[in-house]
Amino acid sequence: NPFEINSFFKILNSKVFGVNYDIGNSASLGYNPKEEFDYYGDKIINVHIKDRLLNGTTVPLGSGNASFDIVFSLLDQIKYSGNYILQTARSQNGQHTQVLKEYYEFTKKFLK
């Protein structure tokens, strides 16, 4: 949970260690993005763009419990400039290139 992660980082050198923020995993665990960013937003060094159902598996972007509007707003507030990694659901019919293009377009809406 965010509190435990924050406590863990108190013993680590922040110049060496950072957080890989996974939007989907946080959504699946029911975490509040605002609370997460309050605890360790300044330690985020890269972001996995993923969507998951609450207590469930990875699903296509926009069809799960991830709060993309909130997360990207929070990333903007902390002036995040690191990497974004599409760690998305695979195509169910083998059209991986097309699905990746759709996920890319979905993600572009949130980037400024």
Biopython code that builds the backbone (N, CA, C, O; Angstrom):
import numpy as np
from Bio.PDB.StructureBuilder import StructureBuilder

atoms = [
    (1, "ASN", "N", (0.842, -1.187, 0.000)),
    (1, "ASN", "CA", (0.000, 0.000, 0.000)),
    (1, "ASN", "C", (0.884, 1.247, 0.000)),
    (1, "ASN", "O", (2.075, 1.168, 0.303)),
    (2, "PRO", "N", (0.300, 2.393, -0.339)),
    (2, "PRO", "CA", (1.102, 3.613, -0.456)),
    (2, "PRO", "C", (1.885, 3.970, 0.809)),
    (2, "PRO", "O", (3.031, 4.413, 0.723)),
    (3, "PHE", "N", (1.284, 3.783, 1.966)),
    (3, "PHE", "CA", (1.974, 4.109, 3.211)),
    (3, "PHE", "C", (3.212, 3.236, 3.401)),
    (3, "PHE", "O", (4.279, 3.727, 3.768)),
    (4, "GLU", "N", (3.057, 1.936, 3.146)),
    (4, "GLU", "CA", (4.186, 1.021, 3.311)),
    (4, "GLU", "C", (5.292, 1.304, 2.302)),
    (4, "GLU", "O", (6.474, 1.229, 2.638)),
    (5, "ILE", "N", (4.914, 1.628, 1.070)),
    (5, "ILE", "CA", (5.917, 1.961, 0.063)),
    (5, "ILE", "C", (6.673, 3.217, 0.485)),
    (5, "ILE", "O", (7.897, 3.274, 0.369)),
    (6, "ASN", "N", (5.960, 4.206, 0.965)),
    (6, "ASN", "CA", (6.597, 5.436, 1.424)),
    (6, "ASN", "C", (7.568, 5.144, 2.569)),
    (6, "ASN", "O", (8.674, 5.682, 2.595)),
    (7, "SER", "N", (7.164, 4.307, 3.502)),
    (7, "SER", "CA", (8.027, 3.935, 4.619)),
    (7, "SER", "C", (9.274, 3.216, 4.125)),
    (7, "SER", "O", (10.375, 3.453, 4.622)),
    (8, "PHE", "N", (9.097, 2.345, 3.154)),
    (8, "PHE", "CA", (10.219, 1.608, 2.577)),
    (8, "PHE", "C", (11.235, 2.565, 1.963)),
    (8, "PHE", "O", (12.441, 2.361, 2.098)),
    (9, "PHE", "N", (10.761, 3.587, 1.301)),
    (9, "PHE", "CA", (11.653, 4.532, 0.639)),
    (9, "PHE", "C", (12.420, 5.414, 1.624)),
    (9, "PHE", "O", (13.405, 6.048, 1.244)),
    (10, "LYS", "N", (11.995, 5.462, 2.844)),
    (10, "LYS", "CA", (12.735, 6.240, 3.846)),
    (10, "LYS", "C", (14.099, 5.632, 4.143)),
    (10, "LYS", "O", (14.993, 6.324, 4.630)),
    (11, "ILE", "N", (14.268, 4.327, 3.850)),
    (11, "ILE", "CA", (15.554, 3.686, 4.114)),
    (11, "ILE", "C", (16.399, 3.535, 2.843)),
    (11, "ILE", "O", (17.532, 3.059, 2.907)),
    (12, "LEU", "N", (15.855, 3.934, 1.702)),
    (12, "LEU", "CA", (16.572, 3.810, 0.436)),
    (12, "LEU", "C", (17.126, 5.155, -0.016)),
    (12, "LEU", "O", (16.592, 6.208, 0.335)),
    (13, "ASN", "N", (18.184, 5.110, -0.784)),
    (13, "ASN", "CA", (18.765, 6.309, -1.362)),
    (13, "ASN", "C", (17.932, 6.712, -2.575)),
    (13, "ASN", "O", (17.925, 6.002, -3.581)),
    (14, "SER", "N", (17.231, 7.840, -2.494)),
    (14, "SER", "CA", (16.338, 8.263, -3.582)),
    (14, "SER", "C", (17.094, 8.665, -4.844)),
    (14, "SER", "O", (16.486, 8.853, -5.898)),
    (15, "LYS", "N", (18.410, 8.797, -4.746)),
    (15, "LYS", "CA", (19.206, 9.076, -5.943)),
    (15, "LYS", "C", (19.480, 7.807, -6.735)),
    (15, "LYS", "O", (19.918, 7.859, -7.884)),
    (16, "VAL", "N", (19.215, 6.659, -6.101)),
    (16, "VAL", "CA", (19.477, 5.371, -6.739)),
    (16, "VAL", "C", (18.176, 4.619, -7.032)),
    (16, "VAL", "O", (18.078, 3.933, -8.049)),
    (17, "PHE", "N", (17.188, 4.740, -6.160)),
    (17, "PHE", "CA", (15.950, 3.975, -6.273)),
    (17, "PHE", "C", (14.760, 4.882, -6.567)),
    (17, "PHE", "O", (14.708, 6.031, -6.129)),
    (18, "GLY", "N", (13.804, 4.337, -7.320)),
    (18, "GLY", "CA", (12.587, 5.069, -7.625)),
    (18, "GLY", "C", (11.421, 4.115, -7.782)),
    (18, "GLY", "O", (11.558, 2.902, -7.623)),
    (19, "VAL", "N", (10.283, 4.683, -8.095)),
    (19, "VAL", "CA", (9.038, 3.919, -8.234)),
    (19, "VAL", "C", (8.694, 3.741, -9.701)),
    (19, "VAL", "O", (8.710, 4.695, -10.478)),
    (20, "ASN", "N", (8.383, 2.510, -10.069)),
    (20, "ASN", "CA", (7.765, 2.222, -11.351)),
    (20, "ASN", "C", (6.258, 2.233, -11.071)),
    (20, "ASN", "O", (5.720, 1.271, -10.523)),
    (21, "TYR", "N", (5.593, 3.301, -11.440)),
    (21, "TYR", "CA", (4.163, 3.421, -11.148)),
    (21, "TYR", "C", (3.368, 2.680, -12.212)),
    (21, "TYR", "O", (3.439, 3.020, -13.393)),
    (22, "ASP", "N", (2.623, 1.684, -11.803)),
    (22, "ASP", "CA", (1.814, 0.876, -12.707)),
    (22, "ASP", "C", (0.349, 1.237, -12.497)),
    (22, "ASP", "O", (-0.259, 0.856, -11.497)),
    (23, "ILE", "N", (-0.204, 1.971, -13.445)),
    (23, "ILE", "CA", (-1.576, 2.466, -13.324)),
    (23, "ILE", "C", (-2.566, 1.322, -13.111)),
    (23, "ILE", "O", (-3.451, 1.413, -12.261)),
    (24, "GLY", "N", (-2.416, 0.260, -13.874)),
    (24, "GLY", "CA", (-3.343, -0.867, -13.785)),
    (24, "GLY", "C", (-3.241, -1.631, -12.479)),
    (24, "GLY", "O", (-4.260, -2.000, -11.894)),
    (25, "ASN", "N", (-2.011, -1.876, -12.013)),
    (25, "ASN", "CA", (-1.858, -2.604, -10.756)),
    (25, "ASN", "C", (-2.460, -1.819, -9.601)),
    (25, "ASN", "O", (-3.117, -2.393, -8.732)),
    (26, "SER", "N", (-2.238, -0.512, -9.588)),
    (26, "SER", "CA", (-2.829, 0.314, -8.533)),
    (26, "SER", "C", (-4.349, 0.279, -8.593)),
    (26, "SER", "O", (-5.014, 0.213, -7.559)),
    (27, "ALA", "N", (-4.901, 0.323, -9.808)),
    (27, "ALA", "CA", (-6.363, 0.252, -9.965)),
    (27, "ALA", "C", (-6.895, -1.092, -9.491)),
    (27, "ALA", "O", (-7.929, -1.154, -8.825)),
    (28, "SER", "N", (-6.201, -2.156, -9.827)),
    (28, "SER", "CA", (-6.633, -3.495, -9.437)),
    (28, "SER", "C", (-6.647, -3.667, -7.920)),
    (28, "SER", "O", (-7.493, -4.371, -7.368)),
    (29, "LEU", "N", (-5.707, -3.020, -7.267)),
    (29, "LEU", "CA", (-5.628, -3.115, -5.805)),
    (29, "LEU", "C", (-6.532, -2.104, -5.102)),
    (29, "LEU", "O", (-6.624, -2.103, -3.874)),
    (30, "GLY", "N", (-7.195, -1.250, -5.869)),
    (30, "GLY", "CA", (-8.143, -0.299, -5.302)),
    (30, "GLY", "C", (-7.499, 0.906, -4.643)),
    (30, "GLY", "O", (-8.122, 1.561, -3.807)),
    (31, "TYR", "N", (-6.257, 1.210, -5.008)),
    (31, "TYR", "CA", (-5.572, 2.347, -4.404)),
    (31, "TYR", "C", (-6.098, 3.659, -4.970)),
    (31, "TYR", "O", (-6.537, 3.726, -6.117)),
    (32, "ASN", "N", (-6.045, 4.691, -4.153)),
    (32, "ASN", "CA", (-6.446, 6.037, -4.538)),
    (32, "ASN", "C", (-5.222, 6.737, -5.125)),
    (32, "ASN", "O", (-4.248, 6.958, -4.404)),
    (33, "PRO", "N", (-5.242, 7.094, -6.418)),
    (33, "PRO", "CA", (-4.066, 7.718, -7.029)),
    (33, "PRO", "C", (-3.587, 8.966, -6.292)),
    (33, "PRO", "O", (-2.380, 9.173, -6.163)),
    (34, "LYS", "N", (-4.502, 9.798, -5.808)),
    (34, "LYS", "CA", (-4.107, 11.014, -5.090)),
    (34, "LYS", "C", (-3.288, 10.663, -3.850)),
    (34, "LYS", "O", (-2.268, 11.292, -3.569)),
    (35, "GLU", "N", (-3.737, 9.671, -3.127)),
    (35, "GLU", "CA", (-3.011, 9.236, -1.937)),
    (35, "GLU", "C", (-1.630, 8.686, -2.309)),
    (35, "GLU", "O", (-0.636, 8.970, -1.640)),
    (36, "GLU", "N", (-1.585, 7.899, -3.382)),
    (36, "GLU", "CA", (-0.300, 7.361, -3.830)),
    (36, "GLU", "C", (0.675, 8.491, -4.167)),
    (36, "GLU", "O", (1.832, 8.463, -3.749)),
    (37, "PHE", "N", (0.211, 9.469, -4.913)),
    (37, "PHE", "CA", (1.083, 10.564, -5.324)),
    (37, "PHE", "C", (1.483, 11.433, -4.130)),
    (37, "PHE", "O", (2.588, 11.974, -4.098)),
    (38, "ASP", "N", (0.595, 11.563, -3.160)),
    (38, "ASP", "CA", (0.957, 12.300, -1.951)),
    (38, "ASP", "C", (2.107, 11.608, -1.228)),
    (38, "ASP", "O", (2.997, 12.269, -0.693)),
    (39, "TYR", "N", (2.089, 10.289, -1.212)),
    (39, "TYR", "CA", (3.115, 9.528, -0.506)),
    (39, "TYR", "C", (4.422, 9.413, -1.287)),
    (39, "TYR", "O", (5.500, 9.565, -0.712)),
    (40, "TYR", "N", (4.337, 9.146, -2.594)),
    (40, "TYR", "CA", (5.584, 8.878, -3.321)),
    (40, "TYR", "C", (5.602, 9.366, -4.764)),
    (40, "TYR", "O", (6.372, 8.856, -5.578)),
    (41, "GLY", "N", (4.774, 10.335, -5.086)),
    (41, "GLY", "CA", (4.752, 10.862, -6.446)),
    (41, "GLY", "C", (6.089, 11.405, -6.893)),
    (41, "GLY", "O", (6.453, 11.292, -8.063)),
    (42, "ASP", "N", (6.824, 11.994, -5.967)),
    (42, "ASP", "CA", (8.128, 12.566, -6.304)),
    (42, "ASP", "C", (9.186, 11.501, -6.575)),
    (42, "ASP", "O", (10.289, 11.825, -7.016)),
    (43, "LYS", "N", (8.867, 10.249, -6.320)),
    (43, "LYS", "CA", (9.813, 9.150, -6.528)),
    (43, "LYS", "C", (9.516, 8.347, -7.801)),
    (43, "LYS", "O", (10.219, 7.382, -8.101)),
    (44, "ILE", "N", (8.478, 8.742, -8.550)),
    (44, "ILE", "CA", (8.111, 8.014, -9.764)),
    (44, "ILE", "C", (9.143, 8.288, -10.849)),
    (44, "ILE", "O", (9.412, 9.438, -11.196)),
    (45, "ILE", "N", (9.721, 7.199, -11.384)),
    (45, "ILE", "CA", (10.744, 7.341, -12.423)),
    (45, "ILE", "C", (10.298, 6.767, -13.770)),
    (45, "ILE", "O", (10.897, 7.082, -14.798)),
    (46, "ASN", "N", (9.266, 5.936, -13.780)),
    (46, "ASN", "CA", (8.630, 5.539, -15.037)),
    (46, "ASN", "C", (7.228, 5.041, -14.748)),
    (46, "ASN", "O", (6.886, 4.711, -13.613)),
    (47, "VAL", "N", (6.424, 4.993, -15.802)),
    (47, "VAL", "CA", (4.999, 4.692, -15.654)),
    (47, "VAL", "C", (4.595, 3.595, -16.622)),
    (47, "VAL", "O", (4.832, 3.688, -17.827)),
    (48, "HIS", "N", (3.980, 2.552, -16.076)),
    (48, "HIS", "CA", (3.371, 1.522, -16.913)),
    (48, "HIS", "C", (1.914, 1.918, -17.157)),
    (48, "HIS", "O", (1.140, 2.102, -16.218)),
    (49, "ILE", "N", (1.565, 2.044, -18.415)),
    (49, "ILE", "CA", (0.189, 2.354, -18.791)),
    (49, "ILE", "C", (-0.524, 1.031, -19.002)),
    (49, "ILE", "O", (-0.236, 0.285, -19.938)),
    (50, "LYS", "N", (-1.448, 0.766, -18.121)),
    (50, "LYS", "CA", (-2.172, -0.505, -18.130)),
    (50, "LYS", "C", (-3.516, -0.261, -17.473)),
    (50, "LYS", "O", (-3.663, 0.671, -16.682)),
    (51, "ASP", "N", (-4.493, -1.085, -17.793)),
    (51, "ASP", "CA", (-5.802, -1.025, -17.153)),
    (51, "ASP", "C", (-6.122, -2.413, -16.617)),
    (51, "ASP", "O", (-5.849, -3.424, -17.265)),
    (52, "ARG", "N", (-6.692, -2.444, -15.450)),
    (52, "ARG", "CA", (-7.108, -3.712, -14.840)),
    (52, "ARG", "C", (-8.435, -3.514, -14.139)),
    (52, "ARG", "O", (-8.799, -2.402, -13.757)),
    (53, "LEU", "N", (-9.140, -4.598, -13.981)),
    (53, "LEU", "CA", (-10.367, -4.603, -13.191)),
    (53, "LEU", "C", (-10.001, -4.652, -11.714)),
    (53, "LEU", "O", (-8.947, -5.174, -11.352)),
    (54, "LEU", "N", (-10.855, -4.118, -10.871)),
    (54, "LEU", "CA", (-10.643, -4.192, -9.436)),
    (54, "LEU", "C", (-10.508, -5.660, -9.039)),
    (54, "LEU", "O", (-11.404, -6.464, -9.295)),
    (55, "ASN", "N", (-9.402, -5.998, -8.422)),
    (55, "ASN", "CA", (-9.100, -7.382, -8.024)),
    (55, "ASN", "C", (-9.073, -8.344, -9.206)),
    (55, "ASN", "O", (-9.279, -9.546, -9.040)),
    (56, "GLY", "N", (-8.820, -7.811, -10.400)),
    (56, "GLY", "CA", (-8.882, -8.659, -11.584)),
    (56, "GLY", "C", (-7.676, -8.523, -12.486)),
    (56, "GLY", "O", (-6.612, -8.052, -12.082)),
    (57, "THR", "N", (-7.874, -8.949, -13.714)),
    (57, "THR", "CA", (-6.792, -9.047, -14.680)),
    (57, "THR", "C", (-6.698, -7.800, -15.563)),
    (57, "THR", "O", (-7.519, -6.886, -15.489)),
    (58, "THR", "N", (-5.663, -7.808, -16.396)),
    (58, "THR", "CA", (-5.446, -6.741, -17.365)),
    (58, "THR", "C", (-6.541, -6.776, -18.422)),
    (58, "THR", "O", (-6.915, -7.838, -18.920)),
    (59, "VAL", "N", (-7.044, -5.592, -18.754)),
    (59, "VAL", "CA", (-8.102, -5.452, -19.760)),
    (59, "VAL", "C", (-7.700, -4.330, -20.716)),
    (59, "VAL", "O", (-6.790, -3.562, -20.403)),
    (60, "PRO", "N", (-8.356, -4.214, -21.874)),
    (60, "PRO", "CA", (-8.044, -3.111, -22.796)),
    (60, "PRO", "C", (-8.158, -1.752, -22.107)),
    (60, "PRO", "O", (-9.006, -1.545, -21.240)),
    (61, "LEU", "N", (-7.284, -0.834, -22.517)),
    (61, "LEU", "CA", (-7.286, 0.501, -21.925)),
    (61, "LEU", "C", (-8.673, 1.130, -21.991)),
    (61, "LEU", "O", (-9.335, 1.105, -23.029)),
    (62, "GLY", "N", (-9.098, 1.691, -20.866)),
    (62, "GLY", "CA", (-10.395, 2.355, -20.796)),
    (62, "GLY", "C", (-11.533, 1.458, -20.393)),
    (62, "GLY", "O", (-12.651, 1.937, -20.204)),
    (63, "SER", "N", (-11.286, 0.158, -20.252)),
    (63, "SER", "CA", (-12.393, -0.741, -19.908)),
    (63, "SER", "C", (-12.275, -1.318, -18.497)),
    (63, "SER", "O", (-13.056, -2.187, -18.109)),
    (64, "GLY", "N", (-11.302, -0.836, -17.738)),
    (64, "GLY", "CA", (-11.116, -1.323, -16.376)),
    (64, "GLY", "C", (-11.361, -0.244, -15.347)),
    (64, "GLY", "O", (-12.162, 0.665, -15.564)),
    (65, "ASN", "N", (-10.672, -0.344, -14.234)),
    (65, "ASN", "CA", (-10.877, 0.570, -13.118)),
    (65, "ASN", "C", (-9.809, 1.651, -12.991)),
    (65, "ASN", "O", (-9.819, 2.414, -12.025)),
    (66, "ALA", "N", (-8.898, 1.728, -13.941)),
    (66, "ALA", "CA", (-7.861, 2.763, -13.888)),
    (66, "ALA", "C", (-8.477, 4.145, -14.088)),
    (66, "ALA", "O", (-9.340, 4.336, -14.945)),
    (67, "SER", "N", (-8.025, 5.097, -13.292)),
    (67, "SER", "CA", (-8.506, 6.485, -13.369)),
    (67, "SER", "C", (-7.500, 7.304, -14.170)),
    (67, "SER", "O", (-6.740, 8.088, -13.602)),
    (68, "PHE", "N", (-7.495, 7.123, -15.479)),
    (68, "PHE", "CA", (-6.492, 7.753, -16.327)),
    (68, "PHE", "C", (-6.521, 9.279, -16.224)),
    (68, "PHE", "O", (-5.466, 9.911, -16.166)),
    (69, "ASP", "N", (-7.707, 9.875, -16.201)),
    (69, "ASP", "CA", (-7.795, 11.340, -16.083)),
    (69, "ASP", "C", (-7.078, 11.827, -14.826)),
    (69, "ASP", "O", (-6.290, 12.771, -14.876)),
    (70, "ILE", "N", (-7.354, 11.185, -13.724)),
    (70, "ILE", "CA", (-6.756, 11.590, -12.456)),
    (70, "ILE", "C", (-5.247, 11.353, -12.460)),
    (70, "ILE", "O", (-4.475, 12.237, -12.089)),
    (71, "VAL", "N", (-4.834, 10.166, -12.878)),
    (71, "VAL", "CA", (-3.402, 9.828, -12.859)),
    (71, "VAL", "C", (-2.602, 10.777, -13.740)),
    (71, "VAL", "O", (-1.564, 11.283, -13.313)),
    (72, "PHE", "N", (-3.063, 11.027, -14.959)),
    (72, "PHE", "CA", (-2.301, 11.904, -15.839)),
    (72, "PHE", "C", (-2.318, 13.354, -15.352)),
    (72, "PHE", "O", (-1.363, 14.095, -15.586)),
    (73, "SER", "N", (-3.385, 13.761, -14.682)),
    (73, "SER", "CA", (-3.422, 15.086, -14.075)),
    (73, "SER", "C", (-2.384, 15.179, -12.956)),
    (73, "SER", "O", (-1.686, 16.184, -12.829)),
    (74, "LEU", "N", (-2.291, 14.133, -12.155)),
    (74, "LEU", "CA", (-1.310, 14.102, -11.073)),
    (74, "LEU", "C", (0.115, 14.065, -11.627)),
    (74, "LEU", "O", (1.009, 14.718, -11.089)),
    (75, "LEU", "N", (0.323, 13.308, -12.691)),
    (75, "LEU", "CA", (1.645, 13.274, -13.329)),
    (75, "LEU", "C", (2.018, 14.653, -13.856)),
    (75, "LEU", "O", (3.172, 15.071, -13.766)),
    (76, "ASP", "N", (1.044, 15.346, -14.399)),
    (76, "ASP", "CA", (1.286, 16.705, -14.893)),
    (76, "ASP", "C", (1.643, 17.640, -13.726)),
    (76, "ASP", "O", (2.533, 18.482, -13.848)),
    (77, "GLN", "N", (0.950, 17.484, -12.612)),
    (77, "GLN", "CA", (1.206, 18.336, -11.445)),
    (77, "GLN", "C", (2.625, 18.167, -10.915)),
    (77, "GLN", "O", (3.238, 19.133, -10.460)),
    (78, "ILE", "N", (3.152, 16.940, -10.971)),
    (78, "ILE", "CA", (4.519, 16.726, -10.470)),
    (78, "ILE", "C", (5.549, 16.942, -11.584)),
    (78, "ILE", "O", (6.744, 16.716, -11.391)),
    (79, "LYS", "N", (5.072, 17.379, -12.743)),
    (79, "LYS", "CA", (5.939, 17.647, -13.897)),
    (79, "LYS", "C", (6.750, 16.420, -14.292)),
    (79, "LYS", "O", (7.945, 16.498, -14.577)),
    (80, "TYR", "N", (6.056, 15.282, -14.300)),
    (80, "TYR", "CA", (6.691, 14.020, -14.673)),
    (80, "TYR", "C", (7.199, 14.097, -16.105)),
    (80, "TYR", "O", (6.480, 14.529, -17.007)),
    (81, "SER", "N", (8.442, 13.676, -16.306)),
    (81, "SER", "CA", (9.022, 13.710, -17.656)),
    (81, "SER", "C", (9.735, 12.416, -18.001)),
    (81, "SER", "O", (10.549, 12.384, -18.923)),
    (82, "GLY", "N", (9.437, 11.346, -17.270)),
    (82, "GLY", "CA", (10.080, 10.064, -17.515)),
    (82, "GLY", "C", (9.404, 9.275, -18.619)),
    (82, "GLY", "O", (8.605, 9.803, -19.393)),
    (83, "ASN", "N", (9.743, 8.011, -18.670)),
    (83, "ASN", "CA", (9.220, 7.112, -19.698)),
    (83, "ASN", "C", (7.794, 6.666, -19.393)),
    (83, "ASN", "O", (7.385, 6.543, -18.239)),
    (84, "TYR", "N", (7.062, 6.431, -20.467)),
    (84, "TYR", "CA", (5.762, 5.767, -20.410)),
    (84, "TYR", "C", (5.906, 4.452, -21.143)),
    (84, "TYR", "O", (6.433, 4.409, -22.255)),
    (85, "ILE", "N", (5.441, 3.383, -20.530)),
    (85, "ILE", "CA", (5.564, 2.053, -21.114)),
    (85, "ILE", "C", (4.165, 1.470, -21.281)),
    (85, "ILE", "O", (3.425, 1.335, -20.307)),
    (86, "LEU", "N", (3.804, 1.126, -22.508)),
    (86, "LEU", "CA", (2.511, 0.481, -22.735)),
    (86, "LEU", "C", (2.635, -0.982, -22.303)),
    (86, "LEU", "O", (3.280, -1.787, -22.975)),
    (87, "GLN", "N", (2.020, -1.303, -21.195)),
    (87, "GLN", "CA", (1.999, -2.685, -20.696)),
    (87, "GLN", "C", (0.537, -3.123, -20.718)),
    (87, "GLN", "O", (-0.084, -3.344, -19.678)),
    (88, "THR", "N", (0.022, -3.237, -21.903)),
    (88, "THR", "CA", (-1.415, -3.354, -22.116)),
    (88, "THR", "C", (-1.857, -4.781, -22.409)),
    (88, "THR", "O", (-1.043, -5.681, -22.618)),
    (89, "ALA", "N", (-3.177, -4.954, -22.417)),
    (89, "ALA", "CA", (-3.768, -6.242, -22.760)),
    (89, "ALA", "C", (-3.447, -6.580, -24.208)),
    (89, "ALA", "O", (-3.385, -5.701, -25.068)),
    (90, "ARG", "N", (-3.251, -7.827, -24.454)),
    (90, "ARG", "CA", (-2.965, -8.290, -25.809)),
    (90, "ARG", "C", (-4.253, -8.378, -26.621)),
    (90, "ARG", "O", (-5.355, -8.446, -26.076)),
    (91, "SER", "N", (-4.081, -8.374, -27.919)),
    (91, "SER", "CA", (-5.222, -8.533, -28.810)),
    (91, "SER", "C", (-5.797, -9.941, -28.644)),
    (91, "SER", "O", (-5.056, -10.919, -28.545)),
    (92, "GLN", "N", (-7.108, -10.025, -28.616)),
    (92, "GLN", "CA", (-7.766, -11.323, -28.495)),
    (92, "GLN", "C", (-7.845, -12.069, -29.829)),
    (92, "GLN", "O", (-8.070, -13.279, -29.865)),
    (93, "ASN", "N", (-7.655, -11.318, -30.934)),
    (93, "ASN", "CA", (-7.786, -11.955, -32.251)),
    (93, "ASN", "C", (-6.495, -11.895, -33.071)),
    (93, "ASN", "O", (-6.517, -12.076, -34.288)),
    (94, "GLY", "N", (-5.374, -11.640, -32.397)),
    (94, "GLY", "CA", (-4.088, -11.636, -33.082)),
    (94, "GLY", "C", (-3.753, -10.350, -33.826)),
    (94, "GLY", "O", (-2.738, -10.293, -34.519)),
    (95, "GLN", "N", (-4.574, -9.327, -33.699)),
    (95, "GLN", "CA", (-4.343, -8.050, -34.376)),
    (95, "GLN", "C", (-3.540, -7.109, -33.470)),
    (95, "GLN", "O", (-3.987, -6.011, -33.140)),
    (96, "HIS", "N", (-2.358, -7.561, -33.082)),
    (96, "HIS", "CA", (-1.569, -6.838, -32.093)),
    (96, "HIS", "C", (-1.165, -5.436, -32.560)),
    (96, "HIS", "O", (-1.208, -4.489, -31.774)),
    (97, "THR", "N", (-0.779, -5.296, -33.814)),
    (97, "THR", "CA", (-0.372, -3.985, -34.314)),
    (97, "THR", "C", (-1.527, -3.003, -34.241)),
    (97, "THR", "O", (-1.345, -1.864, -33.810)),
    (98, "GLN", "N", (-2.694, -3.424, -34.650)),
    (98, "GLN", "CA", (-3.863, -2.547, -34.616)),
    (98, "GLN", "C", (-4.217, -2.156, -33.183)),
    (98, "GLN", "O", (-4.519, -0.995, -32.911)),
    (99, "VAL", "N", (-4.180, -3.112, -32.281)),
    (99, "VAL", "CA", (-4.521, -2.829, -30.888)),
    (99, "VAL", "C", (-3.502, -1.866, -30.284)),
    (99, "VAL", "O", (-3.881, -0.963, -29.538)),
    (100, "LEU", "N", (-2.218, -2.040, -30.590)),
    (100, "LEU", "CA", (-1.207, -1.121, -30.084)),
    (100, "LEU", "C", (-1.421, 0.291, -30.614)),
    (100, "LEU", "O", (-1.218, 1.262, -29.885)),
    (101, "LYS", "N", (-1.825, 0.413, -31.864)),
    (101, "LYS", "CA", (-2.133, 1.734, -32.423)),
    (101, "LYS", "C", (-3.292, 2.376, -31.654)),
    (101, "LYS", "O", (-3.257, 3.570, -31.357)),
    (102, "GLU", "N", (-4.312, 1.586, -31.335)),
    (102, "GLU", "CA", (-5.456, 2.092, -30.575)),
    (102, "GLU", "C", (-5.029, 2.528, -29.174)),
    (102, "GLU", "O", (-5.466, 3.571, -28.687)),
    (103, "TYR", "N", (-4.183, 1.739, -28.531)),
    (103, "TYR", "CA", (-3.700, 2.087, -27.193)),
    (103, "TYR", "C", (-2.841, 3.346, -27.243)),
    (103, "TYR", "O", (-2.907, 4.186, -26.345)),
    (104, "TYR", "N", (-2.047, 3.473, -28.280)),
    (104, "TYR", "CA", (-1.219, 4.671, -28.451)),
    (104, "TYR", "C", (-2.113, 5.911, -28.582)),
    (104, "TYR", "O", (-1.859, 6.931, -27.942)),
    (105, "GLU", "N", (-3.143, 5.821, -29.402)),
    (105, "GLU", "CA", (-4.077, 6.942, -29.583)),
    (105, "GLU", "C", (-4.811, 7.251, -28.279)),
    (105, "GLU", "O", (-5.017, 8.417, -27.942)),
    (106, "PHE", "N", (-5.203, 6.211, -27.549)),
    (106, "PHE", "CA", (-5.867, 6.389, -26.263)),
    (106, "PHE", "C", (-4.954, 7.165, -25.316)),
    (106, "PHE", "O", (-5.395, 8.091, -24.636)),
    (107, "THR", "N", (-3.698, 6.786, -25.279)),
    (107, "THR", "CA", (-2.737, 7.403, -24.371)),
    (107, "THR", "C", (-2.413, 8.833, -24.768)),
    (107, "THR", "O", (-2.259, 9.692, -23.900)),
    (108, "LYS", "N", (-2.307, 9.103, -26.047)),
    (108, "LYS", "CA", (-1.974, 10.454, -26.528)),
    (108, "LYS", "C", (-2.948, 11.502, -26.020)),
    (108, "LYS", "O", (-2.571, 12.659, -25.827)),
    (109, "LYS", "N", (-4.195, 11.109, -25.801)),
    (109, "LYS", "CA", (-5.208, 12.058, -25.319)),
    (109, "LYS", "C", (-4.823, 12.657, -23.970)),
    (109, "LYS", "O", (-5.242, 13.766, -23.638)),
    (110, "PHE", "N", (-4.030, 11.928, -23.196)),
    (110, "PHE", "CA", (-3.697, 12.354, -21.836)),
    (110, "PHE", "C", (-2.364, 13.072, -21.748)),
    (110, "PHE", "O", (-2.060, 13.693, -20.729)),
    (111, "LEU", "N", (-1.564, 12.996, -22.804)),
    (111, "LEU", "CA", (-0.234, 13.600, -22.785)),
    (111, "LEU", "C", (-0.297, 15.004, -23.339)),
    (111, "LEU", "O", (-0.996, 15.268, -24.317)),
    (112, "LYS", "N", (0.433, 15.901, -22.711)),
    (112, "LYS", "CA", (0.422, 17.295, -23.151)),
    (112, "LYS", "C", (1.724, 17.626, -23.840)),
    (112, "LYS", "O", (1.917, 18.757, -24.287)),
]
sb = StructureBuilder()
sb.init_structure("model")
sb.init_model(0)
sb.init_chain("A")
sb.init_seg("    ")
for serial, (resi, resn, name, xyz) in enumerate(atoms, 1):
    if name == "N":
        sb.init_residue(resn, " ", resi, " ")
    sb.init_atom(name, np.array(xyz, "f"), 0.0, 1.0, " ", f" {name:<3s}", serial, name[0])
structure = sb.get_structure()
